[in-house]
Amino acid sequence: MSWLVALILLPLAGALAVAGLRSNDRAATLTALGVSVAELLLVVPTWLAYDPGGERIQQVTSFDWIPALGVHVSFGIDGIALVMIAVIALLVPVVIGLLNSTDRLPEGRTAGGFLSLILVQQALTVAVFAATDVFLFYVLFEVMLVPMYFLIGFYGGPRRQYAAVKFFLYSFLGGLIMLASAIGAYSLASEELGSGTFDWATLVSVVSEAPLDTQIWLFLGFFLAFAIKAPLVPFHTWLPDAAGQAPIAVTVLLVGVLDKVGTFGFLRYSVPMFPDASAQLAPLVLVLAVLGVIYGSILAAGQQDMKRFVAYVSIAHFGFIALGIFAFTPQATVGAATYMLNHSLATGMLILVVGLVAARGGSTRISDYGGMFKVTPILGGMLLLAGMSTISLPGTNSFVSEFLVLLGAFDSRPVFAIIATVGMVLAAAYVLWLYQRIMTGPVGGNALVGVGGGPGTAVAPEAGARKAIRDLSGREIAVLAPLVVLIVGLGFYPEPVLDTVTPSVEATLQAVQER
């Protein structure tokens, strides 16, 4: 059994153990945290065993599932998948470690049930990134919606049922359309080879040689599913509702990792399998990408809810990722691949800090805050760092990714790159606006109803009572520390990530560049 298979099975086994501890929240939380930390440790040998200069897909495990249809349970990773598996392995223990600080579960719901779903979600997400059979990828693409549906629908805000159903229907419909295209690709392979297969590598070699018209129709099925998942404008409307209603821990995984399945799908499936269609339809995708950058930025600036604010910020960033992928230059595509990681780190931290603010003030409305830095300076510093990474300030992890995207896109698509640059200016404006409204100025707002004699003594209403607002505890600082280290560390030394993803990006672009 490879390290990769262990990364899939461990969270599933942990979910069973945690589910059995539903009557003991503390034991369930400690068990889930232990499992997630063990998962993170397993990433180390998985990463060390990966050779960036070796085969495109490594650590392959495969066995028959439905032999009559050529379907296999097949897993393997390239550099892009490895990076995304690593980031989810990091974010899960972080959200579990901060669960008691960011989320209050609804009455009657237990931590055991919630955390078992989190671990199932982790296992399915790792499996999606690792799948190398197209039918298996489709099955996992749909099944991974189930734990997320319950995490939003059972544990979210007042409109959680609406948000959960909308999220599920959008993604499920996109998956069904992708299945139709996958069946079309299977039929092509059957005609060419005499027997059908869903093996990714085989389909890439067969379908990439199909006529342009055929490629376009098949490409559109995969593209729609991934555009919804990413999401790209105009397929984005489910995200603000889902992120606004989901618990903070779930929002981190939803916006930080789950959405990357869409952009990962562009790189793993859309471009290599349909290179002619990708090149032909690239201008249309680029229009949607820059539209998302500008649209998401403008709507983020107008939000009054912090969680919806982060959702629209992410929509703008997904536009940058799509721009980098479909610019079809090595710099831009490497930038897009690393942007997937760096967005997960920056946005994950931003959501967590927003959750810590909201937990202290009892509200997610931006207008309910003011001058919070005076009473929570460490929390204010964390929000500032997350914001600076979000706007890709030099010295933070996101800068290199965004710079490579714009540099590479300008070489091949200068008009789109220039329009996207406007989004950078808007990002600086809306992030600084958020920070100014929450952290600076006189202490005030509905969430801060009184101030005592110094830092940490503001009080906030909670169920008619008043409680002291405290700065970050030692535990909270320790849990956030890995994100801080990576945001700063990758800002100054991104080489390990660049070296890991670059060979996979070059292999992805090869088919398009040969056209």
C-alpha positions as CSV (number, residue, x, y, z in Angstrom):
1,M,0.0,0.0,0.0
2,S,1.4,3.4,-1.0
3,W,1.6,6.4,1.2
4,L,-1.0,7.9,-1.1
5,V,-3.6,5.2,-0.3
6,A,-2.8,5.6,3.4
7,L,-3.6,9.3,3.1
8,I,-7.1,8.3,1.8
9,L,-7.8,5.6,4.2
10,L,-6.6,7.2,7.5
11,P,-9.2,10.0,7.6
12,L,-12.0,7.4,6.8
13,A,-10.8,5.2,9.7
14,G,-10.6,8.3,11.9
15,A,-14.1,9.3,10.9
16,L,-15.5,6.0,12.1
17,A,-13.7,6.3,15.5
18,V,-14.8,9.9,16.0
19,A,-18.4,9.1,15.1
20,G,-18.4,6.5,17.9
21,L,-17.5,9.3,20.4
22,R,-20.6,11.5,19.7
23,S,-21.5,11.5,23.4
24,N,-18.1,13.0,24.4
25,D,-17.3,16.2,22.6
26,R,-13.8,16.6,24.1
27,A,-12.8,13.0,23.3
28,A,-14.1,13.4,19.7
29,T,-12.2,16.6,19.2
30,L,-9.0,15.2,20.5
31,T,-9.3,12.1,18.4
32,A,-10.1,14.0,15.3
33,L,-7.2,16.3,15.9
34,G,-4.9,13.4,16.4
35,V,-6.0,11.8,13.2
36,S,-5.6,15.0,11.3
37,V,-2.1,15.6,12.6
38,A,-1.1,12.0,11.7
39,E,-2.4,12.7,8.2
40,L,-0.3,15.8,8.0
41,L,2.8,13.8,9.1
42,L,2.0,11.2,6.4
43,V,2.3,13.9,3.8
44,V,6.1,14.2,4.6
45,P,7.1,10.7,3.3
46,T,4.6,11.2,0.4
47,W,6.3,14.4,-0.6
48,L,9.8,12.9,-0.2
49,A,8.9,9.9,-2.3
50,Y,7.8,12.2,-5.2
51,D,10.4,12.9,-7.8
52,P,9.6,16.1,-9.8
53,G,11.8,14.9,-12.6
54,G,10.3,11.5,-12.8
55,E,7.1,10.1,-14.4
56,R,4.1,12.4,-14.8
57,I,1.9,10.3,-12.5
58,Q,3.7,8.7,-9.6
59,Q,2.9,6.4,-6.6
60,V,0.3,4.6,-8.7
61,T,-2.1,2.2,-7.1
62,S,-4.7,0.4,-9.4
63,F,-7.0,-2.5,-9.3
64,D,-10.1,-3.6,-11.2
65,W,-13.5,-2.2,-10.2
66,I,-15.8,-2.9,-13.1
67,P,-13.7,-4.9,-15.6
68,A,-16.4,-5.2,-18.2
69,L,-16.4,-1.4,-18.6
70,G,-12.7,-0.9,-18.2
71,V,-13.2,0.9,-14.9
72,H,-10.5,0.8,-12.2
73,V,-9.9,2.2,-8.8
74,S,-6.7,4.0,-9.7
75,F,-4.8,6.6,-7.8
76,G,-1.6,8.5,-8.5
77,I,-0.2,12.0,-8.1
78,D,1.6,14.7,-10.1
79,G,3.2,17.8,-8.6
80,I,0.0,19.8,-8.7
81,A,-2.1,17.1,-6.9
82,L,0.6,16.6,-4.3
83,V,0.6,20.3,-3.4
84,M,-3.2,20.4,-3.0
85,I,-3.2,17.2,-0.9
86,A,-0.6,18.8,1.3
87,V,-2.6,21.9,1.8
88,I,-5.8,20.1,2.8
89,A,-3.7,18.0,5.2
90,L,-2.5,21.3,6.8
91,L,-5.9,23.1,6.9
92,V,-7.9,20.3,8.6
93,P,-5.9,20.1,11.9
94,V,-5.9,24.0,11.9
95,V,-9.7,24.2,11.6
96,I,-10.1,21.4,14.2
97,G,-7.7,23.2,16.6
98,L,-9.7,26.4,16.3
99,L,-13.1,24.8,16.3
100,N,-14.0,25.9,19.8
101,S,-12.8,29.4,19.1
102,T,-14.6,30.0,15.8
103,D,-17.8,28.0,15.8
104,R,-20.7,27.2,18.1
105,L,-22.5,24.1,16.9
106,P,-26.4,24.3,16.8
107,E,-28.3,23.0,19.7
108,G,-28.5,19.2,19.7
109,R,-25.5,18.8,17.3
110,T,-22.4,17.1,18.6
111,A,-18.7,17.7,17.8
112,G,-18.4,14.0,17.0
113,G,-20.9,14.1,14.2
114,F,-19.4,17.3,12.8
115,L,-15.8,16.2,13.0
116,S,-16.5,12.8,11.5
117,L,-18.0,14.5,8.4
118,I,-14.9,16.8,8.3
119,L,-12.6,13.7,8.1
120,V,-14.8,12.0,5.5
121,Q,-14.7,15.2,3.5
122,Q,-10.9,15.3,3.8
123,A,-10.6,11.7,2.6
124,L,-12.8,12.2,-0.4
125,T,-11.0,15.4,-1.4
126,V,-7.6,13.7,-1.3
127,A,-9.1,10.9,-3.4
128,V,-10.4,13.3,-6.0
129,F,-7.0,14.9,-6.4
130,A,-5.4,11.5,-6.7
131,A,-7.9,9.7,-9.0
132,T,-6.4,8.7,-12.4
133,D,-9.5,6.9,-13.7
134,V,-12.0,9.3,-15.2
135,F,-15.1,7.4,-14.1
136,L,-13.7,7.1,-10.5
137,F,-13.0,10.9,-10.6
138,Y,-16.6,11.5,-11.6
139,V,-17.9,9.3,-8.8
140,L,-15.7,11.0,-6.2
141,F,-16.6,14.4,-7.7
142,E,-20.3,13.7,-6.9
143,V,-19.9,11.8,-3.6
144,M,-17.7,14.5,-2.1
145,L,-20.8,16.8,-2.2
146,V,-22.6,14.6,0.4
147,P,-20.6,15.4,3.5
148,M,-20.3,19.0,2.5
149,Y,-24.1,19.2,2.1
150,F,-24.7,17.9,5.6
151,L,-21.9,20.1,7.1
152,I,-23.7,23.2,5.7
153,G,-27.3,21.9,6.1
154,F,-27.0,20.6,9.6
155,Y,-24.4,23.0,11.2
156,G,-24.8,26.3,9.3
157,G,-26.6,29.5,9.8
158,P,-30.3,30.4,9.6
159,R,-30.6,29.9,5.9
160,R,-28.4,26.8,5.9
161,Q,-30.9,24.5,4.2
162,Y,-31.3,26.8,1.2
163,A,-27.5,27.3,0.9
164,A,-26.9,23.5,1.2
165,V,-29.5,22.6,-1.4
166,K,-28.2,25.3,-3.8
167,F,-24.6,24.1,-3.4
168,F,-25.6,20.5,-4.0
169,L,-27.8,21.0,-7.0
170,Y,-25.3,23.3,-8.8
171,S,-22.4,20.9,-8.4
172,F,-24.4,17.8,-9.0
173,L,-25.8,19.1,-12.3
174,G,-22.4,20.0,-13.4
175,G,-21.1,16.6,-12.6
176,L,-23.9,14.9,-14.6
177,I,-22.9,17.0,-17.7
178,M,-19.3,16.0,-17.1
179,L,-20.4,12.3,-17.0
180,A,-22.0,12.7,-20.5
181,S,-18.7,14.0,-21.8
182,A,-16.8,11.2,-20.1
183,I,-19.0,8.6,-21.8
184,G,-18.3,10.3,-25.1
185,A,-14.6,10.0,-24.5
186,Y,-15.1,6.4,-23.5
187,S,-16.9,5.8,-26.8
188,L,-14.0,7.4,-28.8
189,A,-11.5,5.1,-27.0
190,S,-13.7,2.1,-27.8
191,E,-13.7,3.0,-31.5
192,E,-10.0,3.5,-31.6
193,L,-8.8,0.7,-29.4
194,G,-11.5,-1.9,-29.8
195,S,-12.5,-1.7,-26.1
196,G,-13.5,1.2,-23.9
197,T,-11.5,2.6,-21.1
198,F,-11.7,5.4,-18.5
199,D,-7.9,5.3,-17.9
200,W,-6.8,9.0,-17.8
201,A,-3.5,8.5,-19.7
202,T,-5.1,6.4,-22.4
203,L,-8.0,8.9,-22.9
204,V,-5.5,11.7,-23.2
205,S,-3.7,10.0,-26.0
206,V,-6.9,9.0,-27.8
207,V,-9.2,12.0,-27.3
208,S,-6.5,14.6,-27.9
209,E,-6.4,13.4,-31.5
210,A,-10.1,13.6,-32.1
211,P,-11.6,16.2,-34.6
212,L,-12.0,19.7,-33.3
213,D,-15.8,19.6,-33.3
214,T,-15.8,16.5,-31.2
215,Q,-13.3,17.9,-28.8
216,I,-15.3,21.1,-28.4
217,W,-18.5,19.2,-27.4
218,L,-16.6,17.0,-24.9
219,F,-14.6,19.9,-23.6
220,L,-17.8,21.9,-22.8
221,G,-19.1,19.1,-20.6
222,F,-16.0,19.0,-18.4
223,F,-15.6,22.7,-18.5
224,L,-19.1,23.4,-17.2
225,A,-18.6,21.1,-14.2
226,F,-15.3,22.7,-13.4
227,A,-16.5,26.2,-13.9
228,I,-19.3,25.6,-11.5
229,K,-17.0,24.0,-8.9
230,A,-14.3,26.7,-9.2
231,P,-16.5,28.9,-9.5
232,L,-16.2,31.2,-12.5
233,V,-18.7,33.9,-13.2
234,P,-21.6,33.4,-14.1
235,F,-21.7,30.0,-12.4
236,H,-20.7,31.5,-9.0
237,T,-24.0,32.3,-7.3
238,W,-24.0,29.3,-5.0
239,L,-20.6,30.2,-3.3
240,P,-21.6,33.4,-1.4
241,D,-24.7,31.7,0.0
242,A,-22.8,28.5,1.0
243,A,-19.9,30.4,2.5
244,G,-22.2,32.9,4.2
245,Q,-24.2,30.1,5.9
246,A,-21.5,27.4,6.6
247,P,-19.6,27.3,9.9
248,I,-16.2,28.9,9.7
249,A,-14.4,25.5,9.7
250,V,-16.5,24.3,6.8
251,T,-16.0,27.6,4.9
252,V,-12.2,27.2,5.2
253,L,-12.4,23.8,3.5
254,L,-15.1,24.9,1.0
255,V,-13.3,28.0,-0.3
256,G,-9.8,27.0,0.5
257,V,-9.7,23.5,-0.9
258,L,-13.0,22.1,-2.4
259,D,-13.3,24.8,-5.0
260,K,-9.8,24.0,-6.2
261,V,-11.1,20.8,-7.7
262,G,-12.5,22.9,-10.4
263,T,-9.2,24.7,-11.4
264,F,-7.4,21.4,-10.9
265,G,-9.8,19.8,-13.3
266,F,-8.9,22.4,-15.9
267,L,-5.2,21.4,-15.6
268,R,-5.7,17.6,-15.3
269,Y,-8.6,16.9,-17.7
270,S,-9.7,19.9,-19.8
271,V,-6.4,21.0,-21.3
272,P,-4.6,17.6,-21.8
273,M,-7.6,15.7,-23.1
274,F,-8.9,18.5,-25.4
275,P,-5.9,20.6,-26.4
276,D,-7.5,21.8,-29.7
277,A,-10.8,22.7,-28.1
278,S,-8.9,24.4,-25.2
279,A,-6.9,26.6,-27.6
280,Q,-10.0,27.4,-29.7
281,L,-12.2,28.3,-26.7
282,A,-9.5,30.0,-24.6
283,P,-10.7,33.6,-25.5
284,L,-14.1,32.8,-24.2
285,V,-12.7,31.4,-20.9
286,L,-10.4,34.4,-20.6
287,V,-13.4,36.7,-20.9
288,L,-15.1,34.8,-18.0
289,A,-11.8,34.9,-16.0
290,V,-11.3,38.7,-16.2
291,L,-15.0,39.3,-15.8
292,G,-14.8,37.3,-12.5
293,V,-11.8,39.3,-11.4
294,I,-13.5,42.7,-11.8
295,Y,-17.0,41.5,-10.8
296,G,-15.8,39.7,-7.7
297,S,-13.7,42.7,-6.6
298,I,-16.5,45.2,-7.0
299,L,-19.1,43.0,-5.2
300,A,-16.6,42.3,-2.4
301,A,-16.2,46.0,-1.8
302,G,-20.0,46.3,-1.3
303,Q,-20.5,43.5,1.2
304,Q,-21.6,44.1,4.7
305,D,-21.1,40.5,5.9
306,M,-17.5,39.3,6.4
307,K,-18.0,35.8,5.2
308,R,-19.7,36.8,2.0
309,F,-16.9,39.3,1.6
310,V,-14.4,36.5,1.6
311,A,-16.5,34.5,-0.9
312,Y,-16.5,37.4,-3.4
313,V,-12.7,37.9,-2.9
314,S,-12.3,34.2,-3.8
315,I,-14.4,34.6,-6.9
316,A,-12.0,37.3,-8.0
317,H,-9.0,35.1,-7.3
318,F,-10.4,32.2,-9.2
319,G,-10.5,34.5,-12.2
320,F,-6.7,35.0,-11.8
321,I,-6.2,31.2,-11.7
322,A,-8.3,30.6,-14.8
323,L,-6.4,33.5,-16.6
324,G,-3.1,31.8,-15.8
325,I,-4.3,28.4,-17.0
326,F,-5.8,29.5,-20.3
327,A,-3.0,31.9,-21.2
328,F,-1.0,28.8,-22.1
329,T,2.4,30.1,-21.2
330,P,4.7,28.3,-18.8
331,Q,5.0,31.3,-16.4
332,A,1.3,31.9,-16.3
333,T,0.4,28.3,-15.8
334,V,3.0,27.7,-13.1
335,G,1.6,30.9,-11.5
336,A,-1.9,29.5,-11.7
337,A,-0.9,26.1,-10.2
338,T,1.0,27.8,-7.3
339,Y,-1.9,30.3,-6.9
340,M,-4.1,27.4,-6.0
341,L,-1.9,26.6,-3.0
342,N,-1.3,30.2,-2.0
343,H,-5.0,31.1,-2.3
344,S,-5.8,28.2,0.1
345,L,-3.3,29.5,2.6
346,A,-4.2,33.2,2.4
347,T,-7.9,32.8,2.2
348,G,-7.9,30.0,4.8
349,M,-6.2,32.2,7.2
350,L,-8.5,35.2,6.4
351,I,-11.6,33.1,7.0
352,L,-10.2,31.8,10.3
353,V,-9.4,35.3,11.5
354,V,-12.8,36.5,10.4
355,G,-14.3,33.7,12.4
356,L,-12.2,34.6,15.5
357,V,-13.4,38.2,15.2
358,A,-17.0,37.2,14.8
359,A,-16.8,34.8,17.7
360,R,-15.6,37.6,19.9
361,G,-18.1,40.2,18.7
362,G,-21.1,37.9,18.1
363,S,-21.7,39.2,14.6
364,T,-20.4,38.8,11.1
365,R,-21.5,42.3,10.0
366,I,-18.6,44.6,9.3
367,S,-20.5,47.7,10.5
368,D,-20.8,46.1,14.0
369,Y,-17.1,46.7,14.6
370,G,-14.6,49.5,15.0
371,G,-11.3,50.1,16.7
372,M,-10.8,46.4,17.6
373,F,-7.0,46.6,17.2
374,K,-6.9,48.6,20.4
375,V,-8.2,45.7,22.4
376,T,-7.0,42.8,20.3
377,P,-3.7,43.8,18.7
378,I,-2.5,40.3,18.0
379,L,-5.7,39.4,16.3
380,G,-5.5,42.7,14.4
381,G,-2.0,41.7,13.2
382,M,-3.2,38.4,12.0
383,L,-6.0,40.0,10.0
384,L,-3.5,42.4,8.5
385,L,-1.2,39.6,7.5
386,A,-4.0,37.6,6.0
387,G,-5.2,40.7,4.1
388,M,-1.7,41.5,2.8
389,S,-1.4,37.9,1.5
390,T,-4.8,38.2,-0.1
391,I,-3.8,41.3,-2.1
392,S,-0.4,39.6,-3.0
393,L,1.8,42.1,-1.2
394,P,5.5,41.4,-2.0
395,G,7.0,39.3,0.7
396,T,3.9,37.2,1.1
397,N,3.2,33.8,-0.5
398,S,0.6,35.0,-3.1
399,F,2.9,37.6,-4.7
400,V,5.0,35.2,-6.8
401,S,1.9,33.4,-8.1
402,E,0.0,36.6,-9.1
403,F,3.2,38.1,-10.6
404,L,3.8,34.9,-12.7
405,V,0.2,34.8,-13.9
406,L,0.2,38.5,-15.1
407,L,3.7,38.2,-16.5
408,G,2.9,35.1,-18.5
409,A,-0.5,36.3,-19.5
410,F,0.9,39.6,-20.8
411,D,3.1,37.7,-23.2
412,S,0.2,35.9,-24.9
413,R,-2.9,37.8,-23.9
414,P,-1.9,41.4,-23.1
415,V,-5.4,42.9,-23.1
416,F,-6.7,40.3,-20.6
417,A,-3.6,40.8,-18.4
418,I,-4.1,44.6,-18.3
419,I,-7.8,44.2,-17.4
420,A,-6.9,41.8,-14.6
421,T,-4.3,44.2,-13.3
422,V,-7.2,46.5,-12.4
423,G,-8.4,43.8,-10.1
424,M,-5.1,44.1,-8.1
425,V,-5.9,47.7,-7.5
426,L,-9.4,47.0,-6.4
427,A,-8.2,44.2,-4.1
428,A,-5.9,46.6,-2.3
429,A,-8.9,49.0,-1.8
430,Y,-11.4,46.4,-0.5
431,V,-9.1,44.6,1.8
432,L,-7.8,47.8,3.4
433,W,-11.4,49.0,3.7
434,L,-12.3,45.8,5.6
435,Y,-9.3,46.2,7.9
436,Q,-10.0,49.9,8.5
437,R,-13.7,49.3,9.3
438,I,-13.0,46.5,11.8
439,M,-9.7,47.3,13.4
440,T,-9.0,51.1,13.2
441,G,-10.7,54.2,14.5
442,P,-12.4,54.6,17.8
443,V,-13.7,51.5,19.6
444,G,-17.4,51.3,18.7
445,G,-20.1,49.5,16.8
446,N,-22.8,47.2,18.0
447,A,-20.4,44.3,18.7
448,L,-18.2,46.4,21.0
449,V,-20.6,48.0,23.5
450,G,-18.1,49.2,26.1
451,V,-14.4,49.5,26.9
452,G,-12.7,49.0,30.2
453,G,-9.2,50.1,31.1
454,G,-7.0,48.6,28.5
455,P,-6.3,46.0,25.9
456,G,-8.6,42.9,26.1
457,T,-11.3,44.7,28.1
458,A,-13.8,45.6,25.5
459,V,-17.1,43.8,26.0
460,A,-19.6,42.4,23.5
461,P,-23.2,41.4,23.7
462,E,-24.0,37.7,23.7
463,A,-27.6,36.4,24.3
464,G,-28.3,39.5,26.3
465,A,-25.2,39.3,28.4
466,R,-21.9,41.0,28.3
467,K,-18.6,39.2,27.9
468,A,-15.0,40.5,27.8
469,I,-13.3,40.5,24.4
470,R,-9.9,38.9,24.7
471,D,-7.0,38.9,22.3
472,L,-5.7,35.6,20.9
473,S,-4.8,33.0,23.4
474,G,-1.6,31.0,23.3
475,R,-3.4,28.0,21.8
476,E,-4.9,30.1,19.1
477,I,-1.6,31.7,18.2
478,A,0.0,28.2,18.1
479,V,-2.6,26.8,15.8
480,L,-2.3,29.8,13.4
481,A,1.5,29.8,13.4
482,P,1.9,27.2,10.6
483,L,-0.1,29.4,8.3
484,V,1.9,32.5,9.3
485,V,5.2,30.7,8.7
486,L,4.1,29.5,5.2
487,I,2.6,32.8,4.2
488,V,5.9,34.6,5.0
489,G,8.2,31.7,4.2
490,L,6.8,31.0,0.7
491,G,6.9,34.8,0.1
492,F,10.6,34.8,0.3
493,Y,11.4,31.3,-0.7
494,P,8.8,29.7,-3.1
495,E,11.4,27.4,-4.8
496,P,10.2,24.1,-3.2
497,V,6.6,24.6,-4.5
498,L,7.8,25.9,-7.9
499,D,10.1,23.0,-8.4
500,T,7.4,20.5,-7.5
501,V,4.7,21.9,-9.9
502,T,6.7,23.1,-12.9
503,P,7.4,19.7,-14.5
504,S,3.7,18.8,-14.3
505,V,2.7,22.2,-15.8
506,E,5.2,21.7,-18.6
507,A,3.7,18.2,-19.4
508,T,0.2,19.8,-19.3
509,L,1.1,22.5,-21.8
510,Q,3.0,20.3,-24.1
511,A,-0.1,19.0,-25.9
512,V,-1.4,22.6,-26.5
513,Q,1.9,24.0,-27.6
514,E,2.4,21.2,-30.2
515,R,-0.8,22.3,-31.9
